[in-house]
């Protein structure tokens, strides 16, 4: 049902949006040839970007770093980046590698070339445009996972204690402390690692004070500092609560209005530290998106964190039915909020139905929906188990009442009332008391905990109302084998829900770091409208066997670039690399194209040797589709090899 609602809203469409910045244009443009050296390089993006100390790296035709001026926004516009070039730049092909941080806190990078006077004979290789260091990126993602998990534990457990008011909160103390310490530790970890994450350097740079200083001046850095400040206030409240518990106060009591308002403000503030520095802070409908993001995070924490609190009590204490009933109410409200905000955020992030399957964001979203479906299935299983237990108890009670009635009708002997009648009344009273607890249980996965409350105490409101030692309530009658089996099934079901909840949290974290489908579409549109070539690059490995077991053969690869890789005329460049990755000169290289589905080809590209690389100014490919590109490499008078690879030509 949720997926269907998402699809309906996607069909309604929407205006253009962005969540990662995309390059809209460059001056000088990519691949352009200018008559005289420009005084600066200016990039324009689809949204505001943050600049780094090393946002631009410019290399000359000999692949040597060019000394440039400082980086700034052009004319004060936050969606631009500009760097000054030296007066005597020289001629030939120059390479520009750039890196900025988009408004949603994610770094983006790219590279392009331009030529002064005329292009160089051998095009310089483009530098790596990897967005992040693999080790730094992995550690940063781990920190984000832990932060989400800790927020769910801290906010959800605190909400459970404040609203559900269990009679014995001592088992939840460690859960609250674990949530606080994990969130505080992960926040400090992310703050230190933020600088290397943005610059794409190794984790050793966390020791560089300049990285931390720069991070503290950015919006993501300020959000992390604000989170630490809020956690400091939360620590004061937790210490006061701990002191009250030691004195035997506050357990099972209704919190004061001041405490509730303070806790709610802290929870909203913590959620804002995520919403204000990630996808919700950029693109369309920012106020609505940030509100939705805050509500989504809080609802997730109340539901999943509360479920973890219930599971903890399930194993360590009895859970009165009134506690379960209160949690069922807030859990139902939380699920409703999750559905509404999740649908809105999915529409905002995807932008089209095809993005569900064509983008990484859409596929991760589908995986999250599948995990949520498993969560609902586990809850349904719990409800069925509880329903069977209630039915069994009802049958037992009815039978006991009928027996009591029959025995009560027996004439009382002269010596006094029949013992069997007294026994029947006692049995009926016991069954009624036990069944009353189960009948109070609320719907959903937590029903199993309510049923288990009968096992822990006959009257859920009795015993454990404070931390002071009090007599334990009398043990309930021993469970039958069937009842014990049902209890075990409930415990397994609730545990499964908690495990799936962790998976949902992980997928949520992955989504926050993935380029949304709407932003990916806008990035492609921006590149096309700005005239930024989207070249097709194909690497074709080859091996030529010498024919002599004692003589080593020749191997390498041919890198073929089709620019722009679309229907019509395409520029073609081919470079031959040896096994060691260096340039190799070959006496002959031939390239042809065929489209078997349309019975077209082979079309000879007619490439010529340009002194170190092979090229053709115009290779006309008239129809869009997957063409077969055949490359023939000749390394001697008699040794040659042909390899074929598919290449996609767009409209």
RADAUR-V461760 format. One record per residue. PSI is psi as a letter, one per 40 degrees, with the letter a starting at -180 (999 if undefined). OMEGA is omega in degrees with one decimal (NA if undefined). D_LAST is the distance of its C-alpha to the last C-alpha in Angstrom with 2 decimals. Layout:
BEGIN
psi={PSI PSI}
omega={OMEGA OMEGA}
d_last={D_LAST D_LAST}
END
This chain:
BEGIN
psi={d d d d d d d d d d d e a i i i i i d i i i h d i i h i i h e i h i d i h i e i h h i h i e i i i i i i d f d h h h h i d e f i h h h i a i h i h h f e h e e i h i h i i i d g d a i a h i h h h i h i h i d e e h i i i i i i i i i h c i i i d h h i i h i h f h d i h d d d d d d d d d d d d d d d d d d d d d d d d d d d d d d d g i d h e d e e d d d d d d d d d d d d d d d d d d d d e d d d d d e f i i e e e d e h d d d d d d d e e i d d d d d d d d d d d d d d d d d d d d d d d d d d d d e f i e h e i h i i d d d d d d d d d d d d d d d d d d d e e a d d e i a i f d d d d d d d d d d d d d d d d d d d d d d d d d d d d d d e i i h i d d d d d d d d d d d d d d d d d d d d d d d d d d d d d d d i d d e d d e i d d d d d d d d d d d d d d d d d d d d d d d d d d d d d d d d d d d d d d d d d d d d d d d d d e h h h i d e a i h d d d d d d d d d d d d d d d d d d d d d e i i i a d e d d d d d e d d d d i d h d e i i e e i e i h i h i i i i i i i i i d d d d d d d d d d d d d d d d d d d d d d d d d d d d d d d e e h h i d d d d d d d d d d d d d e e h h g i h h h h h i i h h h d e h d e h h a h i a i h h h h h h e f i h a h h i h h h h h i a d e e i i h h i d i h i h i i i g d d e f h i i h h e f i i h e g d i i i h d h h h h e h i a h i h h h h h h h e a d e h i i h i h i i h h h i 999}
omega={179.1 179.3 178.6 178.3 177.3 -178.0 179.2 -179.9 178.1 -179.2 179.3 176.3 -179.4 -179.6 179.6 179.8 178.3 173.0 165.6 176.7 175.9 179.1 -179.8 -179.2 179.5 177.0 2.5 -177.9 178.4 177.6 -177.3 175.8 -178.7 -175.7 179.4 -174.8 177.8 179.0 -178.7 173.6 -178.5 176.1 177.1 -175.7 -177.8 178.1 -178.9 -178.4 174.0 -176.4 177.1 177.2 -177.2 -177.1 179.7 168.2 -177.0 -179.0 -179.8 -178.2 177.5 177.2 175.2 -177.4 177.9 177.7 -177.9 177.7 -178.9 179.4 -179.2 172.9 -179.4 177.8 178.3 -179.2 -174.6 -179.6 179.9 174.0 -176.7 175.7 179.8 179.1 178.4 -176.7 -179.2 -176.2 -176.9 -178.9 -180.0 -177.0 180.0 -179.0 -179.8 173.1 -176.7 -179.7 178.1 177.6 -178.4 -174.3 -179.7 171.7 -178.9 177.6 175.3 -175.9 178.3 179.8 175.6 -179.3 168.8 -176.0 175.7 -177.5 177.3 -179.6 176.1 -179.1 177.7 -179.1 178.2 178.7 177.7 177.9 179.0 177.9 178.2 -175.4 -175.1 171.1 -174.8 -179.1 179.1 179.6 178.7 178.7 179.9 178.7 176.6 177.3 179.2 176.5 -178.2 -179.6 178.0 -179.9 -179.4 178.5 178.3 179.9 -175.4 -176.8 -177.5 179.4 178.3 177.9 178.7 -179.9 -175.5 -173.8 -174.9 175.6 176.9 -177.8 -179.6 -177.5 -178.6 178.2 -177.8 -179.2 179.5 178.6 177.3 -179.8 178.6 178.1 -178.3 -177.0 179.9 179.2 178.1 179.9 -179.8 178.3 175.9 178.8 179.8 179.4 179.3 -175.4 -176.3 -179.4 176.7 178.4 -178.7 -177.6 178.8 -178.7 -177.1 -177.8 179.1 -179.6 176.6 179.6 -178.9 -178.7 -178.6 178.2 179.6 179.1 179.1 179.9 -178.7 177.9 -179.6 179.8 175.7 178.5 177.9 177.8 178.7 176.7 177.7 177.9 178.2 178.8 177.8 178.0 177.0 176.8 178.4 179.4 178.3 179.0 179.7 178.6 177.6 178.8 179.6 178.4 179.1 179.7 178.2 178.9 178.8 -179.2 170.4 -178.2 178.7 -179.0 177.5 179.8 177.4 179.6 179.0 -179.9 179.5 -179.7 178.7 178.7 178.8 179.0 177.9 180.0 178.5 178.9 177.5 179.1 178.8 178.6 171.8 -175.5 -176.6 -176.2 -178.8 -170.2 -175.3 -175.4 -178.8 177.6 -178.2 171.3 -175.5 178.8 179.2 -179.1 179.8 175.8 178.9 -179.2 178.6 -179.8 -179.7 -179.3 179.9 178.8 176.9 -178.5 -179.2 -177.0 -174.1 176.8 175.9 177.2 176.7 177.6 178.4 179.4 177.6 177.6 -179.2 -178.2 -170.8 -178.4 175.6 -177.7 179.3 -177.0 179.6 177.1 179.8 179.4 178.3 179.3 178.8 180.0 -178.7 177.2 177.2 177.0 -179.8 179.4 177.9 178.6 179.0 -179.2 -176.3 -178.7 178.5 177.8 -179.6 -178.3 177.1 177.4 -177.3 -177.5 -175.2 178.6 -179.8 179.9 -177.6 -179.4 177.5 -177.6 -174.6 -178.0 177.1 179.0 -179.8 -179.0 176.5 177.6 176.9 177.5 178.3 177.8 177.7 179.0 177.6 176.8 176.4 179.0 179.2 177.7 177.7 177.0 178.0 177.8 177.7 179.9 179.1 179.9 179.6 178.9 178.1 180.0 178.2 179.5 179.8 179.3 -179.6 178.7 -179.9 -178.9 179.8 179.5 -180.0 -180.0 178.1 178.7 179.0 -179.3 -179.7 -177.6 179.9 -179.9 179.9 -179.2 -179.0 180.0 -178.8 -176.3 -179.0 -175.4 -179.7 178.0 179.6 178.7 178.5 179.0 -178.7 179.0 179.4 179.6 -179.2 179.8 179.9 -179.6 -178.5 -179.3 -179.9 -176.4 -179.2 178.7 -178.6 -177.7 -178.8 -171.4 179.9 -175.7 171.6 -174.1 -176.5 177.9 -178.2 179.4 178.3 178.7 -179.4 179.3 179.3 178.9 -177.2 -178.7 179.6 178.7 -175.1 -178.4 -178.5 174.0 173.3 179.8 174.9 -179.0 177.9 179.8 -179.3 179.1 177.7 177.7 -179.4 -178.8 178.6 177.2 -178.3 179.9 172.7 177.8 -179.8 179.2 179.2 178.3 179.3 177.9 178.9 178.2 178.1 180.0 178.4 -178.6 179.1 177.4 177.8 178.7 179.2 179.6 178.9 177.8 177.1 177.3 177.9 178.3 179.2 179.9 176.0 178.5 177.9 -179.9 -177.7 178.9 -177.4 178.3 -180.0 -178.1 179.2 179.6 178.2 178.5 179.8 178.5 178.6 179.2 179.8 179.1 -178.7 -178.7 179.0 -179.2 177.7 -176.6 173.6 -172.3 175.3 -178.6 -178.4 175.8 -176.9 177.6 177.8 175.9 177.8 -179.5 -178.9 -177.6 179.5 -178.3 -178.4 -177.6 -178.8 179.3 -179.3 178.5 -179.7 177.2 175.5 177.1 -176.5 179.2 174.1 -175.8 15.0 -178.9 -177.3 178.7 -179.2 -178.8 178.4 169.7 -178.0 173.9 -179.5 179.0 -179.9 179.1 176.0 -179.3 -179.5 179.0 179.1 178.4 179.3 176.1 -179.9 -177.9 -178.5 175.9 179.4 178.9 177.4 -177.1 177.7 174.8 -173.2 -178.0 -179.8 -179.5 179.1 174.4 6.8 176.6 -178.5 -179.8 178.3 179.5 179.8 179.1 -179.2 179.5 179.9 174.6 -178.7 -175.1 171.9 -175.7 -176.4 173.8 -174.7 176.1 -165.1 -172.2 175.8 179.3 179.2 -179.4 172.7 179.5 -179.6 -179.2 177.7 -178.6 176.0 -177.4 177.3 -179.2 -174.7 -175.5 175.7 179.7 177.8 178.0 -178.3 176.5 177.5 176.1 -176.8 176.6 -178.1 177.6 NA}
d_last={36.59 35.24 31.80 31.81 32.71 29.90 27.34 28.97 28.82 25.17 24.42 26.31 23.63 24.65 24.07 22.13 23.99 24.21 26.42 25.42 24.84 21.49 21.33 20.42 21.26 23.51 26.04 25.90 22.11 20.58 20.70 22.61 25.77 28.66 31.91 34.28 34.32 33.33 36.03 33.91 30.56 29.26 26.63 25.63 24.68 23.79 27.37 30.69 31.16 34.27 35.06 36.66 39.14 36.63 33.43 32.63 33.19 32.70 33.19 34.12 33.06 35.79 34.41 37.43 37.37 37.68 40.28 38.73 40.31 40.19 37.12 37.07 35.11 34.28 36.61 37.48 34.09 33.53 29.72 29.99 31.29 32.92 34.86 37.11 36.93 40.03 41.07 41.05 37.67 37.51 34.71 31.90 28.96 29.66 28.16 28.14 28.28 28.58 29.73 30.61 31.58 29.68 31.77 31.79 33.57 30.86 30.26 26.83 26.20 23.83 24.10 22.79 24.31 25.45 27.74 30.94 31.99 29.82 27.87 30.07 30.41 29.54 26.93 28.69 27.47 25.95 28.54 28.16 26.40 27.90 28.52 31.88 34.68 34.74 38.47 38.48 35.53 37.27 40.56 39.02 37.42 40.82 42.45 40.09 40.77 44.50 44.34 42.76 45.25 48.15 47.23 47.24 50.63 52.23 51.10 51.27 54.70 56.10 54.92 56.45 59.78 59.87 58.93 60.14 63.27 64.16 67.88 67.35 64.52 65.81 63.32 60.46 61.76 60.14 56.82 56.93 57.93 55.22 52.58 53.99 54.39 50.99 49.23 51.29 50.76 47.00 46.76 48.73 46.64 43.36 44.92 45.91 42.62 40.45 40.71 39.65 36.82 35.38 35.91 34.67 38.07 40.48 42.90 45.80 44.77 46.24 49.52 48.34 49.95 47.46 44.61 46.61 47.58 44.00 43.02 45.88 44.41 41.04 40.37 39.81 43.01 44.96 43.79 45.17 48.41 48.75 48.35 51.21 53.37 52.85 53.71 56.91 57.95 57.09 59.30 62.23 61.83 61.63 64.78 66.63 65.63 66.75 70.08 70.57 69.94 72.52 75.00 74.23 72.63 69.36 68.70 67.72 68.45 66.26 64.77 65.77 63.52 63.25 62.10 59.49 58.09 58.08 56.30 53.69 53.07 52.68 50.21 48.07 48.30 47.21 44.18 43.27 43.16 40.08 38.47 39.04 37.29 34.26 31.24 33.37 34.29 30.81 28.27 29.12 32.56 34.24 37.79 36.89 34.80 37.69 40.19 38.17 37.83 41.61 42.53 40.21 41.77 45.28 44.88 43.55 46.53 49.08 47.90 47.25 49.92 52.40 51.69 52.48 55.69 56.70 56.12 58.33 61.09 60.64 61.77 64.30 65.90 66.42 64.09 65.90 64.26 64.25 62.03 59.59 59.63 58.77 55.88 54.55 54.41 52.54 50.23 49.33 48.59 46.51 44.36 43.78 42.71 40.39 38.64 38.25 37.10 34.88 33.00 32.55 31.41 28.93 27.38 27.36 25.85 23.16 21.77 20.03 21.01 18.08 19.27 22.41 20.93 17.74 19.68 22.92 24.60 24.02 25.33 28.34 29.00 29.10 31.53 33.64 33.80 34.92 37.61 38.79 39.05 41.27 43.32 43.93 44.84 47.39 48.83 49.17 50.99 53.39 54.07 54.89 57.25 59.00 59.33 61.04 63.36 64.28 65.01 67.18 69.07 69.61 71.12 73.38 74.53 75.26 77.29 79.20 80.00 81.28 83.47 84.79 85.64 87.51 89.46 90.29 91.93 94.42 97.90 98.71 101.59 104.81 104.06 100.87 97.18 95.53 93.68 90.96 90.22 90.00 87.66 85.47 85.19 84.24 81.58 80.14 80.09 78.27 75.61 75.13 74.72 72.14 70.21 70.15 67.94 65.39 65.35 64.33 61.18 57.86 54.70 51.95 52.13 55.07 57.37 58.34 59.75 61.90 63.28 64.11 66.03 68.74 69.21 69.75 72.11 73.64 73.29 70.08 71.65 74.56 74.58 72.34 72.33 72.90 72.81 76.57 77.93 78.79 80.06 77.36 77.18 78.64 76.38 74.93 76.14 74.72 71.45 71.47 69.30 66.86 66.61 66.15 63.30 61.56 62.01 60.47 57.48 57.00 57.19 54.54 52.25 52.57 52.02 48.80 47.60 48.28 46.38 43.30 43.67 43.33 40.07 38.82 39.85 38.03 34.74 35.29 35.72 32.52 30.62 32.11 30.73 27.19 24.23 23.78 20.57 20.60 21.05 18.27 15.78 17.45 17.36 13.58 13.55 16.40 14.88 11.91 14.49 16.92 14.88 15.58 13.50 12.12 13.11 13.03 16.74 18.29 22.08 23.67 27.42 29.78 33.51 35.74 39.03 42.03 43.86 46.96 47.68 49.40 46.66 43.65 40.25 37.38 34.48 31.67 27.92 25.20 22.67 19.50 17.16 13.79 13.02 10.48 8.88 5.54 5.27 8.72 11.77 12.27 15.67 17.36 20.45 22.58 25.76 28.36 30.43 33.73 35.14 36.56 33.26 34.36 32.76 33.66 33.98 33.41 34.46 31.29 27.68 25.27 21.61 19.79 16.62 16.76 14.79 17.88 16.53 15.72 18.69 16.91 18.61 20.04 18.58 20.84 19.38 22.81 23.33 26.63 29.03 28.89 31.97 31.22 27.53 25.41 22.49 20.52 19.38 16.55 15.01 12.77 10.34 9.45 7.71 5.42 8.39 11.42 12.99 16.65 17.69 21.38 23.48 27.05 29.53 32.96 35.65 38.66 39.81 39.72 37.66 33.93 31.45 27.96 25.61 22.29 19.68 16.33 13.28 9.95 6.84 3.79 0.00}
END
